Amino acid sequence: IKTSPEMIVFKSALEHFAKGCKESIPIYGCSAFEYIQYLDTFMSEDSELSRKYEYCCAKTDIQAAQLCGYTQPEGKAILMINDVYGIHSLGEALRAHMQKVESNAQIMVWIWHPMFEGVMDLFTAHRPQLVWPSVGPHYIKYFANNQKDLASIELTGDGTDTIREIVDATNAGTKLISVNMIPSFDRNSIAIDTHISTE
């Protein structure tokens, strides 16, 4: 996990996001299995970087999103959601956030997906069948007041370009940054459009 593109991008983004902050930045989530191993690895390091963040574990995705919509220390917050239940909880939180007038108000929404590293990963009982491609980034766009208020970013390749996009969006003061953590099975693939005759 520590050397995975997901972890490298996550740490690099959070390091830049916390620059200049004197208070802990809250990370809201509900410990969903899609991302908890990455978050646990990050928070367990007990480094100078991890101490700049505080994990606020909510009971549900909805509660985590609602907390994210309130006024935040330093104006910043991180929201961790999965690709199914998480996106349905965003409406009120994003609407409240986009109405803020503070110049330093920034939220970074991380959308995580199951990795499907084994056959049994296809049979996770508590979630419906995978909806693909992810609708999260498309859904979030409906809550942006204008184009400059939203940066919609996807994890690509080894994450180098992704980190650059996140840093640029943070520096620009973009109000809402969404990071779609495309899993490796889709990230490292080639799309082929196939037409088969049935005659």
C-alpha distance (Angstrom), angle and dihedral (degrees) to the residues before:
residue distance angle dihedral
I1 . . .
K2 3.81 . .
T3 3.81 93.0 .
S4 3.80 97.8 38.3
P5 3.83 120.1 115.3
E6 3.80 88.1 -118.9
M7 3.80 92.8 58.2
I8 3.80 94.4 42.4
V9 3.80 91.8 51.7
F10 3.81 92.6 44.0
K11 3.82 94.5 51.2
S12 3.79 94.5 42.4
A13 3.79 91.9 50.1
L14 3.79 93.8 48.0
E15 3.78 91.6 47.0
H16 3.78 91.7 56.4
F17 3.83 93.9 39.4
A18 3.82 91.0 57.8
K19 3.80 97.0 49.9
G20 3.79 111.6 129.4
C21 3.81 94.2 7.7
K22 3.81 117.1 133.1
E23 3.81 97.2 -175.5
S24 3.79 128.3 58.9
I25 3.78 114.9 -89.0
P26 3.82 112.5 -132.6
I27 3.79 120.4 -124.5
Y28 3.81 109.2 -157.7
G29 3.79 122.4 -159.6
C30 3.79 143.3 117.5
S31 3.82 100.6 -119.8
A32 3.81 96.1 -99.5
F33 3.80 113.0 -174.6
E34 3.81 91.7 -122.3
Y35 3.82 92.1 72.7
I36 3.80 111.0 6.9
Q37 3.82 94.6 98.0
Y38 3.82 90.7 57.3
L39 3.78 93.5 44.9
D40 3.81 92.2 46.4
T41 3.81 91.2 50.4
F42 3.80 90.4 50.6
M43 3.82 96.7 46.5
S44 3.84 93.8 42.3
E45 3.80 93.0 59.3
D46 3.82 90.5 78.2
S47 3.78 89.5 -153.0
E48 3.78 129.6 150.5
L49 3.80 87.7 -97.7
S50 3.80 97.5 49.6
R51 3.82 90.5 48.6
K52 3.80 88.3 61.9
Y53 3.81 87.8 67.5
E54 3.79 135.0 61.7
Y55 3.80 122.0 -159.8
C56 3.80 113.0 -137.1
C57 3.79 107.1 -166.5
A58 3.79 112.0 -155.6
K59 3.80 126.3 -162.9
T60 3.80 93.2 -120.1
D61 3.80 141.6 10.1
I62 3.79 88.1 -106.2
Q63 3.80 93.4 56.3
A64 3.81 91.7 46.4
A65 3.80 90.9 51.9
Q66 3.80 92.5 47.2
L67 3.80 91.3 52.3
C68 3.78 89.2 50.4
G69 3.81 90.1 57.4
Y70 3.81 94.5 60.2
T71 3.81 126.0 88.3
Q72 3.82 108.2 -71.6
P73 3.81 134.2 -151.3
E74 3.80 107.0 -96.1
G75 3.81 86.0 4.0
K76 3.81 91.6 -87.7
A77 3.80 135.5 111.0
I78 3.81 141.4 163.8
L79 3.81 122.2 -137.9
M80 3.81 120.0 -162.7
I81 3.81 116.1 -162.2
N82 3.78 138.2 158.7
D83 3.79 125.7 -121.2
V84 3.81 97.4 -103.4
Y85 3.80 117.7 32.6
G86 3.79 95.3 19.1
I87 3.78 98.0 63.3
H88 3.81 92.2 54.4
S89 3.79 90.8 61.9
L90 3.79 98.3 55.2
G91 3.80 103.9 83.5
E92 3.81 103.9 86.1
A93 3.80 93.7 35.1
L94 3.80 95.3 52.5
R95 3.78 92.1 43.3
A96 3.82 90.3 53.6
H97 3.79 92.2 45.7
M98 3.80 94.9 49.7
Q99 3.82 89.8 54.1
K100 3.81 92.3 59.8
V101 3.78 114.9 110.6
E102 3.81 98.6 -162.9
S103 3.80 111.2 117.7
N104 3.81 92.5 -139.4
A105 3.83 96.4 52.3
Q106 3.81 108.2 126.4
I107 3.79 132.2 157.8
M108 3.78 124.6 -172.6
V109 3.82 113.4 -158.4
W110 3.82 115.5 -161.6
I111 3.81 115.9 -160.6
W112 3.81 112.5 -160.9
H113 3.79 130.4 -166.7
P114 3.82 134.2 -162.2
M115 3.79 111.9 -93.5
F116 3.83 98.4 -138.2
E117 3.78 93.3 -147.3
G118 3.79 92.9 154.5
V119 3.80 138.1 28.3
M120 3.82 92.7 -106.7
D121 3.80 89.9 60.5
L122 3.80 86.4 75.5
F123 3.81 90.6 63.5
T124 3.79 103.6 55.8
A125 3.78 102.6 154.3
H126 3.80 103.2 -150.1
R127 3.80 98.6 54.0
P128 3.81 132.5 62.7
Q129 3.76 123.1 -116.7
L130 3.79 113.8 -63.0
V131 3.77 115.5 -83.5
W132 3.78 106.7 -145.4
P133 2.93 135.3 -141.2
S134 3.79 93.8 34.7
V135 3.79 112.9 -104.6
G136 3.82 94.3 -161.8
P137 3.82 99.8 92.4
H138 3.82 91.2 45.1
Y139 3.82 91.5 49.7
I140 3.81 93.0 49.6
K141 3.82 91.5 56.9
Y142 3.81 90.3 69.6
F143 3.80 90.6 67.8
A144 3.81 98.4 51.8
N145 3.79 114.8 102.8
N146 3.79 92.9 -151.1
Q147 3.78 140.4 -10.1
K148 3.80 96.4 -92.3
D149 3.82 91.4 58.0
L150 3.82 94.0 62.0
A151 3.78 134.8 59.9
S152 3.80 112.8 -175.9
I153 3.81 108.2 -165.6
E154 3.81 132.1 178.1
L155 3.78 129.3 -161.6
T156 3.80 108.4 -110.6
G157 3.81 132.9 178.4
D158 3.80 113.7 -32.1
G159 3.81 92.0 -16.5
T160 3.82 98.6 -106.0
D161 3.80 94.2 118.6
T162 3.79 90.7 41.7
I163 3.80 92.4 56.2
R164 3.80 90.2 50.2
E165 3.81 91.3 52.1
I166 3.81 92.2 49.5
V167 3.81 92.5 48.6
D168 3.81 91.1 49.3
A169 3.82 91.9 49.6
T170 3.81 92.1 47.9
N171 3.80 92.6 48.7
A172 3.79 90.7 48.7
G173 3.81 90.1 56.6
T174 3.81 92.1 -119.6
K175 3.78 106.6 -175.2
L176 3.81 97.8 -144.2
I177 3.79 123.8 30.0
S178 3.79 119.4 -178.1
V179 3.80 120.2 -168.3
N180 3.80 115.5 -165.8
M181 3.82 107.5 -158.9
I182 3.79 98.1 -149.0
P183 3.84 107.5 -158.0
S184 3.78 119.6 -117.0
F185 3.83 95.2 -109.0
D186 3.80 89.4 63.8
R187 3.81 98.5 29.2
N188 3.79 94.0 57.8
S189 3.77 98.4 43.5
I190 3.78 138.9 95.6
A191 3.79 119.9 -127.5
I192 3.81 113.3 -131.5
D193 3.79 121.0 -167.8
T194 3.81 106.0 -147.8
H195 3.80 127.6 -171.2
I196 3.80 117.0 -169.5
S197 3.78 123.4 -169.7
T198 3.81 115.1 -132.2
E199 3.81 94.5 -161.9
